[in-house]
Amino acid sequence: MQAHTGDRIIVERAHLGEPRRVGEVIEVHGTDGAPPYLVRWLDTGHETLLFPGPDARVEPRAQAR
């Protein structure tokens, strides 16, 4: 997985009825866009260091709306 500052991270939920989480990448800590990422979650405004799992995907900044 590769991401850049300003991209969105979308994490799908494993359980039915749980909403997916969407966050903005505010820092990339790995080399060449690799994880971990500092993410600001859009629903809460909290910032967390994220090591994305298989349920996560990156939406490039140009597509993020």
C-alpha positions as CSV (number, residue, x, y, z in Angstrom):
1,M,0.0,0.0,0.0
2,Q,1.2,3.5,-0.8
3,A,-0.3,6.8,0.3
4,H,0.7,10.5,0.2
5,T,-0.2,13.4,2.4
6,G,-3.8,14.5,1.6
7,D,-4.9,11.1,0.4
8,R,-7.9,9.4,2.2
9,I,-7.8,6.1,3.9
10,I,-11.0,4.1,3.9
11,V,-11.4,1.3,6.3
12,E,-14.3,-1.1,5.7
13,R,-15.9,-2.6,8.8
14,A,-16.0,-6.4,9.3
15,H,-19.4,-6.5,11.0
16,L,-22.8,-5.8,9.3
17,G,-24.2,-2.4,10.3
18,E,-21.0,-0.8,11.3
19,P,-20.0,2.2,9.2
20,R,-16.7,2.4,7.4
21,R,-14.2,4.9,8.7
22,V,-12.7,7.6,6.5
23,G,-9.5,9.5,7.4
24,E,-7.1,11.9,5.8
25,V,-3.4,11.0,5.7
26,I,-1.6,13.9,7.4
27,E,1.9,12.3,7.6
28,V,3.6,9.3,5.9
29,H,6.1,7.6,8.2
30,G,7.2,4.8,5.9
31,T,9.6,5.0,3.0
32,D,8.2,5.6,-0.5
33,G,4.6,6.1,0.7
34,A,4.5,2.9,2.8
35,P,2.8,2.7,6.2
36,P,2.5,3.6,9.0
37,Y,0.4,6.8,8.4
38,L,-0.7,9.5,10.7
39,V,-4.4,9.8,10.0
40,R,-7.0,12.4,11.1
41,W,-10.4,10.6,11.2
42,L,-13.1,12.7,9.6
43,D,-15.9,11.5,12.0
44,T,-14.1,12.5,15.2
45,G,-11.1,14.7,14.3
46,H,-8.8,12.4,16.3
47,E,-5.4,11.6,15.0
48,T,-4.0,8.1,15.1
49,L,-1.0,6.2,13.8
50,L,-2.4,3.6,11.4
51,F,-0.9,0.4,10.2
52,P,-3.6,-0.5,7.6
53,G,-4.9,-4.0,7.3
54,P,-6.5,-5.8,4.4
55,D,-9.8,-4.0,5.0
56,A,-8.2,-0.6,4.1
57,R,-7.7,1.1,0.8
58,V,-6.3,4.5,-0.3
59,E,-8.2,7.0,-2.3
60,P,-5.7,9.4,-3.9
61,R,-6.1,13.1,-3.1
62,A,-7.2,13.9,-6.7
63,Q,-10.2,11.6,-6.3
64,A,-11.0,12.4,-2.6
65,R,-14.2,14.4,-2.3
